[in-house]
Amino acid sequence: MKIRVSNKKEQRQTEIENIHKAAFRKTVSAEKAQEIVNLVHDLFDDETAMPIHSLVAIENEKLIGHVLFTKVTITDCPVEVEAQILAPLAVLPDCQSTGIGGRLIKEGLHLLKEAGTDLVFVLGHIDYYPRSGFINDAKSLGFEAPYYIPEEFAGAWMVMELSSGIIGKAKGKVECSDVLNQPQHWRE
Ligand SMILES: CC(C)(COP(=O)(O)OP(=O)(O)OC[C@H]1O[C@@H](n2cnc3c(N)ncnc32)[C@H](O)[C@@H]1OP(=O)(O)O)[C@@H](O)C(=O)NCCC(=O)NCCS
């Protein structure tokens, strides 16, 4: 299995969208899965999401996993930071639980660090992302999510620092790109 960067929309976009459709269809309604497919489609055209970092997992020339990172800003942050958010991530159902999701995250974070990213956020499975180093409850570390997250889901809003010591210095409200900042992407 190989991981490749695929930042241009024309690069196998339909295959990428089909990965999300198949993966999310297993866990959420058809309507919600289509919303995520549309999100992926639209983020590639969203100027406010740039720079994006899109990575695909490939096995025998077939795309089997995809992760997308897009730019976020932190309002009223006392220090200058470059920050990104991981959304969404998907692996084809038949290929799950073999480490592909973890590899996509790891290689994505490596790329982000090389590009000068200081902080990475994710809203997601509370037990899954800490395996890759994300810290639960980013709000308690000073980072407010774009929309209110109920207390019982506070752990799902996570952060990771790629610049040592930036957590503690940076704080503020995270604002995503125009496309990702829509409220439907922040509801269960
Ligand atoms: C979540 C997802 C990307 C993980 O991909 P993957 O390639 O299967 O992940 P990995 O192989 O790196 O890790 C698998 C491990 O994570 C665990 N895991 C998977 N989904 C999890 C979840 N929602 N919560 C907690 N752990 C989870 C698996 O049980 C497995 O555990 P094990 O190693 O002890 O067997 C994949 O299951 C998927 O595409 N799901 C549907 C779409 C989705 O929910 N995306 C994430 C949105 S936040």
The ligand as a MOL file (V3000), in Angstrom:
LIG
                    3D

  0  0  0     0  0            999 V3000
M  V30 BEGIN CTAB
M  V30 COUNTS 48 50 0 0 0
M  V30 BEGIN ATOM
M  V30 1 C -12.4360 5.6470 10.9030 0
M  V30 2 C -11.6810 4.9890 9.7390 0
M  V30 3 C -11.1540 6.0550 8.8020 0
M  V30 4 C -10.5060 4.2010 10.3020 0
M  V30 5 O -9.7570 3.6720 9.2360 0
M  V30 6 P -8.9390 2.2900 9.3880 0
M  V30 7 O -8.0410 2.1600 8.2290 0
M  V30 8 O -9.8910 1.2040 9.6330 0
M  V30 9 O -8.1310 2.6250 10.7090 0
M  V30 10 P -6.8350 1.9010 11.2800 0
M  V30 11 O -6.6670 0.5780 10.5990 0
M  V30 12 O -5.7400 2.8680 11.2820 0
M  V30 13 O -7.2730 1.6670 12.7910 0
M  V30 14 C -8.1920 0.6730 13.0510 0
M  V30 15 C -8.4740 0.6740 14.5230 0
M  V30 16 O -9.2500 1.8270 14.8420 0
M  V30 17 C -10.4370 1.4200 15.4680 0
M  V30 18 N -11.5170 2.2950 15.0850 0
M  V30 19 C -12.0890 2.4410 13.8730 0
M  V30 20 N -13.1230 3.3000 13.9550 0
M  V30 21 C -13.1750 3.7020 15.2470 0
M  V30 22 C -14.0400 4.5470 15.9670 0
M  V30 23 N -15.0720 5.1440 15.3890 0
M  V30 24 N -13.7920 4.7530 17.2900 0
M  V30 25 C -12.7850 4.1200 17.9080 0
M  V30 26 N -11.9370 3.2770 17.2730 0
M  V30 27 C -12.1610 3.0640 15.9650 0
M  V30 28 C -10.6960 0.0090 14.9610 0
M  V30 29 O -11.5000 -0.7010 15.8770 0
M  V30 30 C -9.2930 -0.5490 14.9110 0
M  V30 31 O -8.8860 -0.9700 16.2010 0
M  V30 32 P -7.7890 -2.1500 16.3960 0
M  V30 33 O -6.5020 -1.6410 15.7870 0
M  V30 34 O -7.6990 -2.2680 17.8940 0
M  V30 35 O -8.3340 -3.3240 15.6920 0
M  V30 36 C -12.5940 4.0080 8.9610 0
M  V30 37 O -13.1430 3.0890 9.8770 0
M  V30 38 C -13.7140 4.6810 8.1820 0
M  V30 39 O -13.5380 5.0370 7.0270 0
M  V30 40 N -14.8770 4.8200 8.8300 0
M  V30 41 C -16.0340 5.4310 8.2010 0
M  V30 42 C -15.8260 6.9170 7.9840 0
M  V30 43 C -15.4810 7.6440 9.2860 0
M  V30 44 O -16.1190 7.4210 10.3150 0
M  V30 45 N -14.4610 8.5220 9.2080 0
M  V30 46 C -13.9620 9.2520 10.3570 0
M  V30 47 C -14.8220 10.4050 10.6680 0
M  V30 48 S -14.3280 11.1770 12.1890 0
M  V30 END ATOM
M  V30 BEGIN BOND
M  V30 1 1 1 2
M  V30 2 1 2 3
M  V30 3 1 2 4
M  V30 4 1 2 36
M  V30 5 1 4 5
M  V30 6 1 5 6
M  V30 7 2 6 7
M  V30 8 1 6 8
M  V30 9 1 6 9
M  V30 10 1 9 10
M  V30 11 2 10 11
M  V30 12 1 10 12
M  V30 13 1 10 13
M  V30 14 1 13 14
M  V30 15 1 14 15
M  V30 16 1 15 16
M  V30 17 1 15 30
M  V30 18 1 16 17
M  V30 19 1 17 18
M  V30 20 1 17 28
M  V30 21 1 18 19
M  V30 22 1 18 27
M  V30 23 2 19 20
M  V30 24 1 20 21
M  V30 25 1 21 22
M  V30 26 2 21 27
M  V30 27 1 22 23
M  V30 28 2 22 24
M  V30 29 1 24 25
M  V30 30 2 25 26
M  V30 31 1 26 27
M  V30 32 1 28 29
M  V30 33 1 28 30
M  V30 34 1 30 31
M  V30 35 1 31 32
M  V30 36 2 32 33
M  V30 37 1 32 34
M  V30 38 1 32 35
M  V30 39 1 36 37
M  V30 40 1 36 38
M  V30 41 2 38 39
M  V30 42 1 38 40
M  V30 43 1 40 41
M  V30 44 1 41 42
M  V30 45 1 42 43
M  V30 46 2 43 44
M  V30 47 1 43 45
M  V30 48 1 45 46
M  V30 49 1 46 47
M  V30 50 1 47 48
M  V30 END BOND
M  V30 END CTAB
M  END
